[in-house]
Amino acid sequence: MTAELVRGQNHALDRTRVEIRITAGGPVVAAVTLGDQQGRLPGPEAVAHPGAPRRTGIEVPRQAAAEHRLAVDLGALPDSVHRVSVLLALPTGIGALTAFGAAAPPSVQVTGLDGTGLAGYTLTGLGAESAVVAVELYRRAGAWKVRAVGQGYADGLAALLRDQGLPQAAELAAEIEEAVGRGHARAVPAPAPAAANRPDGHTRPRHPASDSAAPAASPAASEHDPSAPDLSAHGPSAHAASAHGPGPTAPIPEGATPPAPSAHAPVDYRHPKRRSTPAPATTPQPPVGAPGDPAPLASPSTPSLPVAGDAAGWSMEERLYNQVWGMFEDLTRSVAAYRSASDFAESRLEQELDTALADPRNRLGTAADAARTAARDRHAALVAQARAALDRDLAQLAAESEVVEPALPPAFARWDSPVWQAHRTAQDRPMALRLGDLHLPEVLDLRIPMLVRLPLERGLWIDCGPDAHAWRGPDPDRSYARRELGSALTDGPPDEAELRRLSLETAVAIAARMLAVHPAGEFAVQVIDPGGTALPALAPLLETGVLPAAPVPGAQGVAAVLEGLTRRVDLVQMAVRSRAADALPPDVDTADQLLIVHDFPHGFDDRALTRLRYLADEGPAVGVHLLMVADRAQAREYGPVLDPLWRSLLRITPVPDAHLADPWVGHAWTYEPPLAPRGSQVVRQVLGRVAEARRERRS
């Protein structure tokens, strides 16, 4: 149970590896100082901040954001460190906050790596302070404790650092401001507050204070299972929000905090993420409602035409990434406003009918019929009004999608994009990867790319079980899904064999994309297939030579692959901590690894399961990523032992399925896998180029 602390209270920690989760009412800068027994700092090297986010045992985000996750390994700290202080400061130039008292009080949660709450503290009572020591972890009698501090400084970060004995406090504070300034494009805003229902039935979507402003990767609520991703946390900061700050999980919108658009206006391309200049205003005639209805919606100025890359960012890749997540946010808000208005219209209709028919004498005759007709007419007018506002927003988003989709780089593009035909070996690592598409039932033909930041902070679980998918039958409007999956969506629900085939094809497509968007030799794939049933789907990897040999079947093959990857993780971790990367044995492959596990849990004993859990937890930090192709029902044979693994992975499906829920407003998003069009050879061609680039690099 999480211990809720008040200022000055402390609480013992039962582990040395923890995560510190910060939620604030606006973008804040998070930093950590490493002090001695008196809390004094020996120099700037004792501060982890956006300009220097990694110190021994500490990692902090690189940008300002409304939500942060800080990694702390107390066991890795030098013996001279006795106090680990978590600092929060308000950045300049991001949003309008100049003091903590102007927003909701920030809160800090100390958790285990599995999300188990250890201690929490809400920093109430802040006023003019612009920097604060939130909590500190301190060493006492060989054990570690956490103390709620809440010490604020009205003179800012420089005064705070000076109070901790740092002679170069002003210079370091300026360096931090400069580093945050360079990251303005990646700053994650706070969720907008909930708005009450207006008389016309339109509301702004509810944004709980604990939720993120977009999907990142993020993370997570799910309609069907606990492992659904947090779209807001894996959005604009990876996962989205956490690794660097869809959406959302996020993963998810960056730049200054934009006002949440209401149903009164279509998507506004003039907020900080969209720097285009609006076109001259027009004044179309508003719709006419029934007598006594609220005033019609005002028509805003016509926005400018969308432009690909018209978002903040230092590179075209980053601008397109931010623009995609801006589109996700805009679609979320518009649909939330429409649904809220429709709900209001329904409740108003019920109230009017109840009022009109409350008197038994008025339930029959022409007066009753007139009352019912008038109530239904007002209901229809409100719904039509809300739908008109939604259609305007959707038309703008569809126009933007038509411009943005062809401009996406290979890491973000669909397999049917022409960019793959001219694809050549990447020279730099990509910032994100497309894992599929997302859409809402209100508009089936508008799909938002689901982008997750790289390196993957969470592994992937492709659920191939027949019970994991709610089949809804063929839909004539789902042309994209039919094109991607062939007859699987037209003749009825796919059987178990078809689901397994599609799951493996999805895994191979993801592996091929990751290989193609990394520089030659910097990414490799390994496969565990105890039953030897994955060979047909692995043919593109094997025939091009990207996968050197077929996976060894049986428990022997499982043990060999897991042992090799576990050894690599251990050695690279030690090298990183000791800053001795050159001392790695020559047989250790330092390229990032993607481990595809098929037919789980067949061939796994307790030792293999323990190693798999270790790779899922420790692997991402040193470049080892996990992709499971498994049936959740079969995995339940291990009972609760596998629950942490299941919850730690990002669940995706081989067929379209409405299993993702963003924590911002709770929309159930339909996910579509990143499969190549049926009959296309694009995946095999791309893998052939990857193999050729590897041969050229070796020669």
C-alpha positions as CSV (number, residue, x, y, z in Angstrom):
1,M,0.0,0.0,0.0
2,T,1.3,3.5,-0.9
3,A,2.2,5.6,2.2
4,E,0.8,9.1,1.7
5,L,3.3,11.5,3.3
6,V,2.9,15.0,4.6
7,R,5.7,17.6,4.7
8,G,8.6,16.4,6.8
9,Q,7.4,12.8,7.1
10,N,9.6,9.9,6.0
11,H,9.1,6.3,5.0
12,A,11.4,3.4,4.7
13,L,12.1,1.9,1.3
14,D,12.2,-1.9,0.9
15,R,14.1,-1.8,-2.4
16,T,16.9,0.1,-4.1
17,R,15.6,0.3,-7.6
18,V,12.6,2.6,-7.8
19,E,10.8,4.9,-10.2
20,I,9.7,8.4,-9.3
21,R,6.5,9.5,-11.0
22,I,5.7,13.2,-11.1
23,T,2.4,14.8,-12.1
24,A,2.0,18.6,-12.3
25,G,-0.6,21.1,-13.4
26,G,1.7,22.3,-16.2
27,P,5.0,21.6,-17.8
28,V,7.8,21.4,-15.2
29,V,11.5,20.6,-15.4
30,A,12.6,17.6,-13.3
31,A,16.2,17.2,-12.0
32,V,18.0,15.2,-9.3
33,T,20.9,16.3,-7.1
34,L,23.3,13.8,-5.4
35,G,24.5,15.3,-2.1
36,D,26.7,14.2,0.8
37,Q,25.6,13.6,4.3
38,Q,24.9,17.3,4.7
39,G,23.2,17.5,1.3
40,R,26.0,19.5,-0.2
41,L,26.9,19.1,-3.9
42,P,30.5,18.7,-4.9
43,G,30.0,20.2,-8.3
44,P,27.7,20.3,-11.4
45,E,28.5,16.6,-12.1
46,A,26.3,15.8,-9.1
47,V,23.2,17.1,-10.9
48,A,21.1,15.1,-13.4
49,H,19.1,17.5,-15.5
50,P,17.8,17.8,-19.1
51,G,21.2,18.9,-20.4
52,A,22.9,15.9,-18.7
53,P,20.0,13.4,-18.1
54,R,22.1,10.5,-17.0
55,R,24.3,10.1,-13.9
56,T,25.4,6.9,-12.3
57,G,22.2,5.3,-11.0
58,I,20.0,8.2,-12.1
59,E,18.1,9.1,-15.3
60,V,15.8,12.0,-15.8
61,P,13.8,13.2,-18.8
62,R,15.2,15.6,-21.3
63,Q,12.4,18.1,-21.5
64,A,9.7,19.9,-19.6
65,A,6.4,18.0,-19.3
66,A,3.3,17.7,-17.1
67,E,4.2,14.1,-16.3
68,H,7.6,12.6,-15.7
69,R,9.2,9.3,-14.7
70,L,12.6,9.2,-13.2
71,A,14.7,6.1,-12.8
72,V,16.7,5.7,-9.7
73,D,19.1,2.8,-8.8
74,L,20.2,3.6,-5.2
75,G,22.4,0.5,-5.2
76,A,24.5,1.9,-8.1
77,L,25.2,5.3,-6.4
78,P,28.7,6.0,-5.1
79,D,29.3,5.6,-1.4
80,S,29.8,9.3,-1.1
81,V,26.1,10.0,-2.0
82,H,23.8,10.1,1.0
83,R,21.0,12.3,-0.3
84,V,19.1,12.1,-3.6
85,S,17.0,15.2,-4.0
86,V,14.2,15.5,-6.6
87,L,13.9,19.0,-7.9
88,L,11.0,20.6,-9.8
89,A,11.3,23.9,-11.6
90,L,9.1,25.9,-13.9
91,P,10.6,26.5,-17.3
92,T,10.6,29.8,-19.1
93,G,8.7,30.2,-22.4
94,I,6.5,27.1,-22.0
95,G,2.9,27.9,-21.1
96,A,2.0,30.8,-18.8
97,L,3.0,29.4,-15.4
98,T,5.4,31.5,-13.4
99,A,4.7,30.1,-10.0
100,F,3.6,26.8,-8.6
101,G,0.7,28.4,-6.8
102,A,-1.0,29.2,-10.1
103,A,-1.7,25.6,-11.0
104,A,-2.8,22.4,-9.3
105,P,-0.2,21.2,-6.8
106,P,2.3,18.8,-8.2
107,S,2.4,15.3,-6.8
108,V,5.2,12.8,-6.5
109,Q,4.9,9.0,-6.3
110,V,7.8,6.7,-5.5
111,T,7.1,3.2,-7.0
112,G,8.8,0.0,-7.7
113,L,9.7,-0.9,-11.2
114,D,6.5,-3.0,-11.4
115,G,4.4,0.0,-10.5
116,T,3.9,-0.9,-6.9
117,G,3.3,2.3,-4.9
118,L,5.7,2.9,-2.1
119,A,5.2,6.5,-1.0
120,G,3.3,9.5,-2.3
121,Y,3.4,13.2,-1.6
122,T,1.3,16.1,-2.9
123,L,3.1,19.5,-2.6
124,T,0.3,21.6,-1.3
125,G,0.7,25.2,0.0
126,L,3.0,26.5,-2.7
127,G,2.6,30.1,-3.8
128,A,5.2,32.3,-5.6
129,E,7.8,29.5,-5.7
130,S,9.2,28.6,-9.2
131,A,11.5,25.9,-8.0
132,V,11.1,23.3,-5.2
133,V,12.8,20.3,-3.6
134,A,9.9,17.8,-3.8
135,V,11.3,14.7,-2.0
136,E,14.6,13.3,-1.0
137,L,15.9,9.8,-0.7
138,Y,18.5,9.5,2.0
139,R,20.7,6.9,3.4
140,R,20.3,6.1,7.1
141,A,22.1,3.2,8.9
142,G,22.7,1.4,5.7
143,A,19.1,1.6,4.5
144,W,17.3,4.1,2.3
145,K,14.3,6.2,3.2
146,V,12.2,8.8,1.4
147,R,11.3,12.1,3.0
148,A,8.6,14.6,1.9
149,V,10.4,18.0,1.7
150,G,8.4,20.6,-0.3
151,Q,10.9,23.3,0.2
152,G,10.2,26.1,-2.4
153,Y,12.3,28.9,-3.8
154,A,10.7,32.1,-5.2
155,D,14.0,33.1,-6.8
156,G,14.1,29.9,-9.0
157,L,16.4,27.1,-9.7
158,A,19.6,29.1,-9.2
159,A,18.6,29.9,-5.6
160,L,17.8,26.2,-4.9
161,L,21.1,25.0,-6.2
162,R,23.0,27.7,-4.4
163,D,21.2,26.6,-1.1
164,Q,22.6,23.1,-1.7
165,G,26.2,24.5,-1.7
166,L,26.8,24.5,-5.5
167,P,29.3,27.4,-6.3
168,Q,28.3,27.4,-10.0
169,A,24.6,27.5,-9.3
170,A,23.8,30.4,-11.6
171,E,25.8,28.9,-14.5
172,L,24.2,25.5,-14.1
173,A,20.7,27.0,-13.9
174,A,21.3,28.8,-17.1
175,E,22.6,25.6,-18.7
176,I,19.4,23.8,-17.7
177,E,17.2,26.6,-19.1
178,E,19.1,26.4,-22.3
179,A,18.7,22.6,-22.6
180,V,15.0,22.9,-21.9
181,G,14.7,25.7,-24.4
182,R,16.2,23.4,-27.1
183,G,13.5,20.9,-26.1
184,H,10.5,23.2,-26.3
185,A,9.2,21.2,-29.3
186,R,9.1,18.1,-27.1
187,A,7.5,19.7,-24.0
188,V,4.4,17.9,-23.0
189,P,1.5,20.1,-21.7
190,A,-0.7,19.4,-18.8
191,P,-4.1,17.9,-19.4
192,A,-6.8,20.5,-19.8
193,P,-9.4,20.7,-16.9
194,A,-12.8,19.3,-17.3
195,A,-15.6,21.7,-18.3
196,A,-19.1,21.5,-17.2
197,N,-22.0,20.9,-19.7
198,R,-23.0,24.0,-21.5
199,P,-26.7,24.7,-22.2
200,D,-26.3,23.7,-25.8
201,G,-25.2,20.3,-24.8
202,H,-21.6,20.6,-25.9
203,T,-18.8,20.0,-23.5
204,R,-15.0,19.9,-23.5
205,P,-13.7,16.4,-22.9
206,R,-12.9,15.5,-19.4
207,H,-9.2,15.4,-18.7
208,P,-8.4,13.9,-15.3
209,A,-5.4,15.5,-13.6
210,S,-3.6,12.3,-13.5
211,D,-4.0,11.7,-17.2
212,S,-1.7,12.7,-20.0
213,A,-2.5,15.0,-22.8
214,A,-2.2,12.5,-25.6
215,P,-1.7,8.7,-26.3
216,A,3.5,7.8,-26.1
217,A,4.0,5.6,-25.8
218,S,3.5,5.6,-22.9
219,P,0.5,3.8,-21.7
220,A,-3.3,2.4,-19.5
221,A,-6.8,1.5,-19.6
222,S,-8.3,-1.4,-21.6
223,E,-11.8,-2.6,-22.3
224,H,-10.7,-6.2,-22.4
225,D,-7.4,-6.7,-20.6
226,P,-5.0,-5.1,-18.2
227,S,-2.2,-4.9,-20.6
228,A,-3.5,-2.4,-23.1
229,P,-1.0,0.4,-23.8
230,D,-1.1,3.8,-22.3
231,L,-1.6,5.8,-25.5
232,S,-0.8,9.1,-23.8
233,A,2.4,8.1,-22.3
234,H,3.7,6.7,-25.6
235,G,2.8,9.7,-27.5
236,P,4.9,12.7,-27.9
237,S,7.3,11.3,-25.5
238,A,8.2,7.8,-25.4
239,H,6.2,6.5,-25.0
240,A,6.0,9.5,-25.8
241,A,5.7,11.0,-22.7
242,S,8.0,9.1,-20.6
243,A,11.0,8.1,-22.6
244,H,11.4,11.6,-23.8
245,G,8.3,12.9,-22.3
246,P,0.3,7.8,-29.4
247,G,0.5,9.6,-27.6
248,P,-1.2,7.7,-25.8
249,T,0.6,6.1,-23.8
250,A,0.9,7.5,-25.4
251,P,1.7,8.1,-26.4
252,I,1.2,11.6,-27.4
253,P,1.1,16.8,-28.4
254,E,4.2,18.8,-27.7
255,G,5.0,22.5,-27.5
256,A,3.2,25.1,-25.5
257,T,0.0,24.1,-23.7
258,P,-2.9,24.7,-26.2
259,P,-6.4,25.5,-25.1
260,A,-8.7,22.5,-25.5
261,P,-11.0,23.1,-28.5
262,S,-14.7,22.8,-27.8
263,A,-17.5,21.7,-30.0
264,H,-18.0,25.4,-31.0
265,A,-15.0,25.3,-33.2
266,P,-13.3,23.0,-35.7
267,V,-9.7,22.0,-35.2
268,D,-7.6,25.1,-34.8
269,Y,-4.3,24.9,-36.8
270,R,-3.1,28.1,-35.2
271,H,-2.0,26.6,-31.9
272,P,1.7,26.3,-31.2
273,K,2.1,22.9,-32.9
274,R,0.7,24.3,-36.2
275,R,2.5,27.4,-37.2
276,S,0.6,28.2,-40.4
277,T,-1.2,31.5,-40.9
278,P,-4.9,31.4,-41.1
279,A,-6.8,32.4,-44.2
280,P,-9.1,35.4,-44.3
281,A,-12.2,34.9,-42.2
282,T,-15.5,33.9,-43.8
283,T,-19.0,34.1,-42.3
284,P,-21.1,31.2,-43.4
285,Q,-24.7,31.1,-42.3
286,P,-25.3,29.2,-39.0
287,P,-27.8,26.4,-38.9
288,V,-31.3,27.4,-37.7
289,G,-32.5,25.5,-34.6
290,A,-36.0,25.0,-33.2
291,P,-37.6,27.8,-31.2
292,G,-36.3,28.0,-27.7
293,D,-33.0,26.1,-28.5
294,P,-29.6,27.5,-27.6
295,A,-28.0,29.9,-30.1
296,P,-26.4,28.1,-33.1
297,L,-22.7,27.4,-33.1
298,A,-20.6,30.3,-34.2
299,S,-18.5,29.7,-37.3
300,P,-14.8,30.4,-36.8
301,S,-12.4,31.8,-39.3
302,T,-11.4,29.3,-42.0
303,P,-8.1,27.7,-41.1
304,S,-5.2,27.6,-43.5
305,L,-4.6,24.6,-45.6
306,P,-2.6,21.9,-43.8
307,V,1.1,21.4,-44.6
308,A,3.2,18.3,-43.9
309,G,5.7,19.0,-41.2
310,D,3.9,22.1,-40.0
311,A,4.7,21.5,-36.3
312,A,7.4,22.4,-33.9
313,G,10.6,20.4,-34.1
314,W,14.3,20.5,-34.9
315,S,14.1,18.1,-37.8
316,M,11.5,17.1,-40.4
317,E,11.2,13.7,-38.7
318,E,10.4,15.4,-35.3
319,R,8.0,17.8,-36.9
320,L,6.1,15.0,-38.6
321,Y,6.1,13.0,-35.4
322,N,4.6,16.0,-33.4
323,Q,2.1,16.6,-36.2
324,V,0.8,13.0,-36.1
325,W,0.3,13.2,-32.4
326,G,-1.4,16.6,-32.7
327,M,-3.8,15.0,-35.1
328,F,-4.5,12.3,-32.6
329,E,-5.2,14.9,-29.9
330,D,-7.5,16.9,-32.2
331,L,-9.5,13.8,-33.2
332,T,-9.8,12.8,-29.6
333,R,-11.2,16.2,-28.6
334,S,-13.6,16.5,-31.5
335,V,-15.1,13.1,-31.0
336,A,-15.3,13.6,-27.2
337,A,-17.2,16.9,-27.8
338,Y,-19.6,15.2,-30.2
339,R,-20.3,12.3,-27.9
340,S,-20.9,14.6,-24.9
341,A,-23.3,16.7,-27.0
342,S,-25.2,13.6,-28.1
343,D,-25.4,12.4,-24.5
344,F,-26.8,15.7,-23.5
345,A,-29.4,15.7,-26.2
346,E,-30.5,12.2,-25.1
347,S,-30.8,13.2,-21.5
348,R,-32.6,16.4,-22.4
349,L,-35.1,14.5,-24.6
350,E,-35.9,12.1,-21.7
351,Q,-36.4,15.1,-19.3
352,E,-38.7,16.9,-21.7
353,L,-40.8,13.8,-22.3
354,D,-41.0,13.1,-18.6
355,T,-42.1,16.7,-17.9
356,A,-44.6,16.7,-20.7
357,L,-46.2,13.4,-19.7
358,A,-46.0,13.8,-15.9
359,D,-49.6,14.8,-15.7
360,P,-51.8,11.8,-16.6
361,R,-54.4,14.2,-18.2
362,N,-51.9,15.2,-20.8
363,R,-50.7,11.8,-21.9
364,L,-53.3,11.4,-24.6
365,G,-54.6,13.6,-27.4
366,T,-53.1,16.2,-29.7
367,A,-51.3,18.1,-26.9
368,A,-49.3,15.0,-25.9
369,D,-48.4,14.3,-29.6
370,A,-47.3,17.9,-30.1
371,A,-45.1,17.8,-26.9
372,R,-43.4,14.6,-28.1
373,T,-42.9,15.9,-31.6
374,A,-41.4,19.2,-30.3
375,A,-39.0,17.3,-27.9
376,R,-37.9,15.0,-30.6
377,D,-37.3,17.9,-33.1
378,R,-35.2,19.7,-30.5
379,H,-33.2,16.5,-29.9
380,A,-32.7,16.0,-33.6
381,A,-31.6,19.6,-34.0
382,L,-29.0,19.3,-31.2
383,V,-27.6,16.1,-32.6
384,A,-27.4,17.5,-36.1
385,Q,-25.7,20.6,-34.8
386,A,-23.1,18.5,-33.0
387,R,-22.6,16.3,-36.0
388,A,-22.0,19.3,-38.2
389,A,-19.3,20.5,-35.9
390,L,-17.7,17.1,-35.9
391,D,-17.9,16.8,-39.7
392,R,-16.1,20.2,-40.0
393,D,-13.3,19.0,-37.8
394,L,-13.1,15.6,-39.5
395,A,-12.9,17.3,-42.9
396,Q,-9.9,19.3,-41.8
397,L,-8.2,16.3,-40.2
398,A,-8.9,14.2,-43.4
399,A,-7.3,17.0,-45.5
400,E,-4.3,17.0,-43.2
401,S,-4.0,13.3,-43.3
402,E,-3.9,13.3,-47.1
403,V,-1.0,15.7,-47.0
404,V,0.9,14.1,-44.1
405,E,0.7,10.4,-44.9
406,P,2.7,10.7,-48.2
407,A,5.4,12.7,-46.5
408,L,6.1,10.3,-43.7
409,P,9.5,8.7,-43.6
410,P,9.9,4.9,-43.8
411,A,9.7,4.4,-40.0
412,F,6.3,6.2,-39.9
413,A,4.9,5.1,-43.3
414,R,2.5,2.3,-44.2
415,W,3.9,-0.6,-46.2
416,D,2.0,0.6,-49.3
417,S,3.7,4.0,-49.2
418,P,5.9,4.8,-52.3
419,V,8.7,5.7,-49.8
420,W,9.5,2.0,-49.4
421,Q,10.2,1.6,-53.1
422,A,13.0,4.1,-53.0
423,H,14.2,3.1,-49.5
424,R,17.9,2.8,-48.9
425,T,19.8,1.9,-45.8
426,A,19.3,4.3,-42.9
427,Q,22.2,6.4,-41.8
428,D,20.7,7.4,-38.4
429,R,18.5,5.7,-35.9
430,P,14.8,6.8,-36.1
431,M,13.1,8.5,-33.2
432,A,9.9,6.4,-33.5
433,L,8.3,3.5,-35.2
434,R,4.8,2.9,-36.7
435,L,3.1,0.0,-34.9
436,G,-0.2,0.2,-36.8
437,D,-3.1,2.5,-37.2
438,L,-5.9,3.8,-34.8
439,H,-9.4,4.9,-35.6
440,L,-12.7,5.6,-34.0
441,P,-16.2,4.4,-35.1
442,E,-17.4,7.9,-35.9
443,V,-15.1,8.1,-38.9
444,L,-13.8,4.7,-40.2
445,D,-11.8,6.1,-43.1
446,L,-9.6,8.4,-41.0
447,R,-6.7,6.6,-39.5
448,I,-4.0,8.0,-37.2
449,P,-0.6,6.3,-37.3
450,M,0.2,4.7,-34.0
451,L,3.8,5.8,-33.3
452,V,5.9,4.6,-30.4
453,R,9.3,6.1,-29.5
454,L,12.5,4.1,-29.9
455,P,14.1,2.4,-28.3
456,L,11.0,0.5,-27.1
457,E,10.6,0.9,-23.4
458,R,8.0,-1.9,-23.4
459,G,8.0,-5.2,-25.2
460,L,5.2,-6.3,-27.5
461,W,2.7,-9.1,-27.0
462,I,0.9,-10.1,-30.2
463,D,-2.2,-12.0,-29.0
464,C,-2.9,-14.9,-31.3
465,G,-5.7,-16.5,-29.1
466,P,-9.1,-16.8,-30.7
467,D,-10.8,-15.7,-27.4
468,A,-8.8,-12.4,-27.3
469,H,-10.7,-10.8,-30.3
470,A,-14.3,-9.8,-30.4
471,W,-15.4,-10.5,-34.0
472,R,-17.9,-7.9,-35.3
473,G,-18.5,-9.3,-38.8
474,P,-17.7,-7.8,-42.1
475,D,-18.0,-4.1,-42.5
476,P,-18.2,-2.6,-46.0
477,D,-16.5,0.6,-44.9
478,R,-13.4,-1.1,-43.6
479,S,-11.7,-1.2,-47.0
480,Y,-8.2,-0.6,-45.6
481,A,-8.6,-3.5,-43.2
482,R,-9.8,-5.8,-46.0
483,R,-7.0,-4.8,-48.2
484,E,-4.4,-5.5,-45.5
485,L,-5.8,-8.8,-44.3
486,G,-7.3,-10.2,-47.5
487,S,-10.3,-12.5,-47.0
488,A,-9.8,-12.8,-43.2
489,L,-12.3,-10.0,-42.7
490,T,-14.8,-10.9,-45.4
491,D,-15.7,-14.6,-44.9
492,G,-16.2,-14.6,-41.1
493,P,-14.0,-14.7,-38.0
494,P,-10.5,-16.1,-38.6
495,D,-9.9,-19.5,-37.1
496,E,-7.1,-20.3,-34.7
497,A,-4.7,-21.3,-37.5
498,E,-5.4,-18.2,-39.4
499,L,-4.9,-16.0,-36.3
500,R,-1.5,-17.7,-35.7
501,R,-0.5,-17.1,-39.3
502,L,-1.5,-13.4,-39.1
503,S,0.2,-13.0,-35.8
504,L,3.5,-14.3,-37.1
505,E,3.2,-12.1,-40.3
506,T,2.7,-9.1,-38.0
507,A,5.8,-10.0,-36.0
508,V,7.9,-10.4,-39.2
509,A,6.5,-7.1,-40.5
510,I,7.5,-5.3,-37.3
511,A,10.9,-6.9,-37.3
512,A,11.5,-6.0,-41.0
513,R,10.5,-2.4,-40.3
514,M,12.9,-2.2,-37.4
515,L,15.7,-3.7,-39.4
516,A,15.1,-1.4,-42.3
517,V,15.1,1.9,-40.4
518,H,18.3,1.2,-38.4
519,P,21.7,1.6,-39.9
520,A,23.2,-1.6,-41.3
521,G,24.6,-3.8,-38.6
522,E,23.0,-1.9,-35.7
523,F,19.9,-4.1,-35.3
524,A,19.5,-7.9,-35.3
525,V,16.7,-10.4,-34.9
526,Q,16.6,-13.6,-32.9
527,V,13.8,-16.1,-32.8
528,I,12.6,-18.7,-30.3
529,D,10.3,-21.3,-31.9
530,P,10.3,-24.5,-29.7
531,G,7.7,-26.3,-31.9
532,G,9.3,-25.4,-35.2
533,T,6.0,-24.2,-36.6
534,A,7.0,-20.6,-37.5
535,L,9.3,-21.5,-40.4
536,P,6.8,-20.6,-43.2
537,A,6.2,-17.1,-41.8
538,L,9.9,-16.6,-41.1
539,A,10.8,-17.4,-44.8
540,P,11.4,-13.7,-45.7
541,L,14.0,-13.4,-42.9
542,L,15.6,-16.7,-43.6
543,E,15.7,-16.5,-47.4
544,T,17.3,-13.0,-47.4
545,G,19.9,-14.0,-44.8
546,V,18.8,-11.4,-42.3
547,L,18.1,-14.3,-39.9
548,P,21.3,-16.4,-40.2
549,A,19.7,-19.8,-39.4
550,A,16.4,-21.3,-38.5
551,P,15.6,-21.4,-34.8
552,V,16.6,-24.5,-33.0
553,P,13.5,-26.4,-31.8
554,G,12.8,-27.7,-28.4
555,A,13.9,-26.7,-24.9
556,Q,17.5,-26.7,-26.0
557,G,16.9,-23.9,-28.5
558,V,15.0,-21.9,-25.9
559,A,17.8,-22.2,-23.4
560,A,20.5,-21.3,-25.8
561,V,19.0,-18.1,-27.0
562,L,17.9,-16.9,-23.6
563,E,21.3,-17.7,-22.1
564,G,23.1,-15.7,-24.8
565,L,20.8,-12.7,-24.5
566,T,20.9,-12.7,-20.7
567,R,24.7,-12.8,-20.8
568,R,24.7,-9.8,-23.2
569,V,22.4,-7.8,-21.0
570,D,24.5,-8.5,-17.9
571,L,27.8,-7.6,-19.6
572,V,26.5,-4.4,-21.3
573,Q,24.9,-3.3,-18.0
574,M,28.3,-3.7,-16.2
575,A,30.1,-1.9,-19.0
576,V,27.7,1.0,-18.9
577,R,27.9,1.4,-15.2
578,S,31.7,1.1,-15.2
579,R,32.0,3.3,-18.3
580,A,34.1,0.6,-19.9
581,A,32.3,-0.2,-23.2
582,D,35.7,-1.0,-24.8
583,A,36.2,-3.8,-22.3
584,L,33.4,-6.0,-23.6
585,P,34.4,-9.4,-24.9
586,P,34.7,-9.5,-28.7
587,D,32.0,-12.1,-29.0
588,V,29.3,-9.8,-27.5
589,D,27.1,-8.3,-30.2
590,T,26.5,-4.7,-29.2
591,A,23.8,-4.2,-31.9
592,D,20.2,-3.8,-30.6
593,Q,18.4,-7.1,-30.5
594,L,14.7,-8.0,-31.1
595,L,13.8,-11.4,-29.7
596,I,10.7,-12.9,-31.2
597,V,9.2,-15.7,-29.0
598,H,6.7,-18.0,-30.7
599,D,4.6,-20.8,-29.3
600,F,5.0,-19.6,-25.7
601,P,4.9,-21.2,-23.2
602,H,5.8,-24.5,-25.0
603,G,9.4,-25.4,-24.3
604,F,9.8,-23.1,-21.3
605,D,10.7,-24.4,-17.9
606,D,11.0,-22.3,-14.7
607,R,14.6,-21.3,-15.5
608,A,13.7,-20.2,-19.0
609,L,10.7,-18.3,-17.7
610,T,12.8,-16.4,-15.1
611,R,15.3,-15.4,-17.9
612,L,12.5,-14.2,-20.1
613,R,11.1,-12.0,-17.3
614,Y,14.6,-10.7,-16.7
615,L,15.0,-9.8,-20.4
616,A,11.6,-8.1,-20.4
617,D,12.5,-5.9,-17.4
618,E,16.2,-5.2,-18.0
619,G,16.7,-5.7,-21.7
620,P,15.2,-2.4,-23.1
621,A,17.7,-0.3,-21.2
622,V,20.6,-2.0,-23.1
623,G,19.0,-2.6,-26.4
624,V,17.3,-6.0,-26.1
625,H,13.6,-5.9,-27.0
626,L,11.0,-8.6,-26.6
627,L,8.2,-9.5,-29.0
628,M,5.9,-12.3,-27.8
629,V,3.5,-14.2,-30.2
630,A,1.3,-16.1,-27.7
631,D,-2.1,-17.0,-26.7
632,R,-3.0,-15.5,-23.4
633,A,-5.3,-18.4,-22.5
634,Q,-2.4,-20.9,-22.9
635,A,0.0,-18.6,-20.9
636,R,-2.5,-18.8,-18.0
637,E,-1.1,-22.3,-17.3
638,Y,1.6,-20.6,-15.3
639,G,-0.9,-18.9,-13.2
640,P,-0.1,-15.6,-11.5
641,V,3.6,-16.0,-12.3
642,L,3.1,-14.5,-15.7
643,D,0.8,-11.6,-14.7
644,P,3.7,-9.1,-14.3
645,L,5.1,-10.1,-17.7
646,W,1.7,-9.8,-19.3
647,R,1.0,-6.4,-17.8
648,S,4.5,-5.1,-18.7
649,L,4.1,-5.7,-22.4
650,L,2.2,-3.6,-25.0
651,R,-0.7,-5.8,-26.3
652,I,-1.4,-5.6,-30.0
653,T,-3.6,-7.9,-32.2
654,P,-3.2,-9.5,-35.7
655,V,-6.7,-8.4,-36.7
656,P,-8.5,-5.1,-36.1
657,D,-9.7,-5.0,-32.6
658,A,-11.1,-2.2,-30.3
659,H,-9.0,-3.0,-27.3
660,L,-7.0,0.2,-26.8
661,A,-8.3,2.9,-24.5
662,D,-6.6,6.2,-24.0
663,P,-6.6,7.5,-20.4
664,W,-7.3,11.0,-21.5
665,V,-11.0,10.7,-22.3
666,G,-11.5,7.0,-22.4
667,H,-12.1,6.5,-26.1
668,A,-12.0,2.8,-27.2
669,W,-9.7,3.0,-30.2
670,T,-9.7,0.3,-32.9
671,Y,-6.1,-0.9,-33.6
672,E,-5.1,-2.3,-37.0
673,P,-1.8,-4.2,-37.4
674,P,1.0,-3.0,-39.7
675,L,0.7,-5.7,-42.3
676,A,1.7,-5.3,-45.9
677,P,-1.1,-5.5,-48.5
678,R,-2.0,-9.1,-49.5
679,G,0.3,-10.3,-52.3
680,S,2.8,-7.5,-51.9
681,Q,6.5,-8.4,-51.9
682,V,7.5,-5.1,-50.2
683,V,8.7,-6.8,-46.9
684,R,10.8,-9.3,-48.8
685,Q,12.3,-6.5,-51.0
686,V,13.1,-4.3,-48.0
687,L,14.8,-7.3,-46.2
688,G,16.8,-8.0,-49.3
689,R,18.2,-4.4,-49.2
690,V,19.0,-4.8,-45.5
691,A,21.0,-8.0,-46.2
692,E,22.8,-6.3,-49.1
693,A,23.7,-3.3,-46.9
694,R,25.1,-5.7,-44.3
695,R,27.3,-7.5,-46.8
696,E,28.6,-4.1,-48.1
697,R,29.4,-3.0,-44.5
698,R,31.3,-6.2,-43.8
699,S,33.3,-5.9,-47.0
